[in-house]
């Protein structure tokens, strides 16, 4: 096994979830995974400046430090609850961040992206996302006292969540299919999204596009092996069937 992909962990949502994540990271190191990829929204919110870090964030960051000392790479895809991940204080605690990440395994091209921007019709969300992650917002965040800054960004995150909740839980199937075709046309074999929390997939021959179910609800994660095969793993890293989305959710394949 080489990579472990965790979607929408939202650590900090409940009391024990930071400890659960620490256990998972430790198990992944022991099992020989070489890279851990968070497919966006690893925490309830994550801001690159240390003054914003909650106890849950700090607890998991310490485990990431231990994992990296043992040779594991930590990567973060930017989700809708993530802000300024390239800030130096966070950048030194991970190996890479970005809105999109490509890698190869077994001769297959993989792409991981959060998925919050896939729906081009969700104009209100795209506007608030652009405002809250702009250069002026970053400068403002750096100047604010920590407690006040957390309160303001928490309010902004709640606004972001409210604007696109209907798109998250009722999947925009046509937009997902369009995004899949666009990625395949670029040479991507496997496209992985998070954001929508429940599984969905579409394919064309040996090409695949899939929504990875959220760790927050399942405590599961996706493993990608050196040969390009993938499997769904439990919290103890045991293989199990991937959770299917309910029919009312708009997906499940």
C-alpha atoms as one frame of an Amber mdcrd trajectory, in Angstrom:
protein
   0.000   0.000   0.000   1.284   3.458  -0.763  -1.427   6.131  -0.289  -4.320
   6.591   2.095  -6.994   9.141   1.155  -9.311  10.628   3.793 -12.299  12.711
   2.727 -14.131  15.263   4.872 -12.908  14.266   8.316 -14.221  17.475   9.947
 -12.079  16.780  13.021 -13.404  18.917  15.875 -17.026  18.132  15.057 -17.286
  15.770  18.053 -15.203  15.234  21.166 -13.414  11.956  20.345 -12.707  12.536
  16.670  -9.230  14.024  17.162  -8.186  10.923  19.108  -9.741   8.730  16.411
  -7.729  10.529  13.738  -4.516  10.215  15.747  -5.097   6.462  15.968  -5.728
   6.211  12.233  -2.570   8.122  11.321  -0.530   5.935  13.660  -2.003   2.770
  12.166  -1.301   4.029   8.653   2.357   4.565   9.498   2.641   1.085  11.011
   0.894  -0.451   7.980   3.467   1.048   5.633   1.473   3.768   3.896   3.867
   6.335   2.496   1.471   9.203   1.821  -1.632  10.469   3.599  -3.903  12.710
   1.521  -6.751  14.695   3.061  -9.373  15.319   0.373 -10.463  18.671   1.836
 -12.166  19.676   5.095  -9.819  17.718   7.333 -11.059  19.805  10.281 -14.201
  21.743  11.161 -12.145  24.600   9.841  -8.415  24.897   9.204  -6.668  28.244
   8.832  -2.985  28.445   8.030  -2.042  30.808  10.874  -1.292  29.081  14.188
  -3.316  31.544  16.274  -6.476  29.991  14.813  -5.658  26.384  15.688  -8.058
  24.691  18.068  -6.952  21.932  20.481  -8.271  19.362  17.982  -6.113  20.815
  15.204  -3.048  20.948  17.444  -3.526  17.334  18.544  -3.641  16.042  14.973
  -0.757  18.256  13.852   1.449  16.687  16.513   0.589  13.246  15.137   1.389
  14.458  11.626   4.785  15.608  12.940   5.450  12.116  14.296   4.296  10.479
  11.058   6.505  12.705   8.916   9.527  11.964  11.090   8.928   8.301  10.237
   8.883   9.014   6.512   5.202   9.604   5.716   4.178  12.443   3.399   1.158
  14.546   4.443  -0.824  16.383   1.757  -3.870  18.641   2.055  -6.417  19.383
  -0.650  -8.165  22.704   0.003 -11.835  22.308   0.886 -14.532  24.829   1.635
 -13.580  24.797   5.334  -9.887  25.401   4.614  -8.285  28.835   4.466  -4.749
  29.991   3.582  -3.203  26.514   3.760   0.009  27.824   2.203   0.687  30.127
   5.161   4.205  29.402   6.482   3.068  28.227   9.930   1.008  25.411   8.457
   3.207  24.812   5.408   6.075  23.669   7.628   3.827  21.022   9.212   2.789
  19.339   5.928   4.464  18.388   2.653   2.105  19.961   0.149  -1.235  21.750
  -0.164  -3.376  22.705  -3.145  -6.818  22.748  -4.709  -5.849  19.816  -6.923
  -3.216  17.087  -6.820  -2.225  14.558  -9.466  -0.268  11.356  -8.944   0.421
   8.113 -10.784   0.058   4.538  -9.561   0.390   1.388 -11.635   0.503   3.367
 -14.861  -2.813   5.077 -14.065  -3.221   8.837 -13.657  -5.103   9.869 -10.513
  -6.468  13.306  -9.662  -7.850  14.410  -6.288  -9.911  17.581  -5.831 -12.390
  18.545  -3.119 -15.440  19.084  -5.312 -16.993  22.212  -3.814 -16.475  24.106
  -7.084 -17.853  21.476  -9.438 -21.299  23.088  -9.604 -20.887  26.155 -11.800
 -24.484  27.238 -11.106 -23.836  27.680  -7.371 -22.967  31.342  -7.861 -23.672
  32.442  -4.287 -21.266  29.892  -2.831 -18.546  30.690  -5.372 -18.846  34.398
  -4.514 -18.535  33.883  -0.754 -15.689  31.437  -1.254 -13.781  33.955  -3.355
 -14.322  36.729  -0.797 -13.359  34.673   2.257 -10.162  33.349   0.634  -9.018
  36.561  -1.036  -5.783  38.451  -0.390  -7.578  41.160   1.627  -9.185  38.455
   3.780  -5.755  36.894   4.384  -4.244  40.243   5.375  -7.201  40.937   7.651
  -6.847  37.530   9.287  -3.182  38.172  10.042  -3.979  41.462  11.785  -6.878
  40.305  13.941  -6.453  39.073  17.516  -6.810  35.308  17.639 -10.121  35.044
  19.513 -11.827  37.663  17.360 -10.419  36.173  14.170 -11.709  32.705  15.028
 -15.188  34.102  15.671 -15.254  35.968  12.371 -13.935  33.099  10.254 -16.315
  30.681  11.982 -19.172  32.950  10.938 -17.858  33.084   7.376 -17.531  29.295
   7.286 -21.107  28.929   8.495 -22.202  31.258   5.699 -20.273  29.157   3.176
 -21.842  25.959   4.476 -25.344  27.420   4.353 -24.999  28.646   0.780 -24.106
  25.273  -0.758 -25.637  22.701   1.607 -28.331  21.748  -0.901 -25.699  21.053
  -3.541 -23.628  18.951  -1.170 -26.340  16.603  -0.012 -28.214  16.460  -3.314
 -25.416  15.790  -5.748 -25.290  17.822  -8.988 -25.023  14.713 -11.143 -24.791
  16.481 -14.502 -21.998  18.718 -13.217 -20.121  15.757 -11.776 -20.439  13.896
 -15.069 -19.226  16.961 -16.977 -16.239  17.366 -14.660 -15.441  13.675 -15.067
 -15.475  13.914 -18.865 -13.254  16.996 -18.752 -10.727  15.228 -16.517 -10.728
  12.088 -18.656 -10.129  14.252 -21.744  -7.014  15.601 -19.999  -5.693  12.067
 -19.559  -6.883  11.425 -16.007  -7.865   7.794 -15.387  -9.279   8.105 -11.861
 -10.849  11.317 -10.520 -11.640  11.466  -6.805 -13.814  14.059  -5.069 -14.832
  14.641  -1.464 -17.283  17.323  -0.296 -20.555  15.470  -0.927 -20.054  13.081
   2.024 -21.740  10.020   0.479 -20.473   7.834  -2.323 -21.226   8.122  -6.014
 -19.373   6.952  -9.101 -19.432   7.023 -12.873 -17.179   5.364 -15.397 -16.226
   5.086 -19.042 -14.355   1.920 -19.929 -11.478   1.631 -17.481 -11.806   5.258
 -16.366 -13.516   6.193 -13.132 -14.769   9.269 -11.285 -15.895   8.796  -7.700
 -17.036  10.709  -4.636 -15.165   9.339  -1.621 -17.479   8.912   1.410 -16.722
  11.184   4.355 -14.595   9.930   7.232 -16.788  11.987   9.584 -19.719   9.618
   9.059 -17.962   6.363   8.137 -14.524   6.427   9.811 -13.414   4.805   6.561
 -10.772   5.780   4.015  -9.597   4.898   0.519  -6.309   3.094  -0.067  -4.516
   3.310  -3.422  -1.889   0.626  -3.964   1.304   0.806  -6.018  -0.363  -1.124
  -8.847  -3.168   1.451  -9.162  -5.843  -0.675  -7.518  -7.918   0.819  -4.731
  -9.876  -0.479  -1.751 -12.075   0.882   1.022 -10.688   0.392   4.529 -12.253
   0.575   7.978 -10.884   2.575  10.910  -8.632  -0.405  11.685  -7.477  -0.513
   8.035  -9.377  -3.708   7.290 -10.881  -4.018   3.773 -14.661  -3.657   3.586
 -17.309  -2.728   0.993 -17.459   0.962   0.175 -20.602   2.623   1.620 -23.299
   3.368  -0.933 -25.284   6.586  -1.055 -29.010   6.400  -0.287 -31.200   6.685
  -3.364 -32.661  10.005  -2.180 -29.140  11.421  -2.126 -29.014  11.534  -5.880
 -26.232   9.036  -6.347 -24.692   5.735  -5.552 -23.026   3.554  -8.126
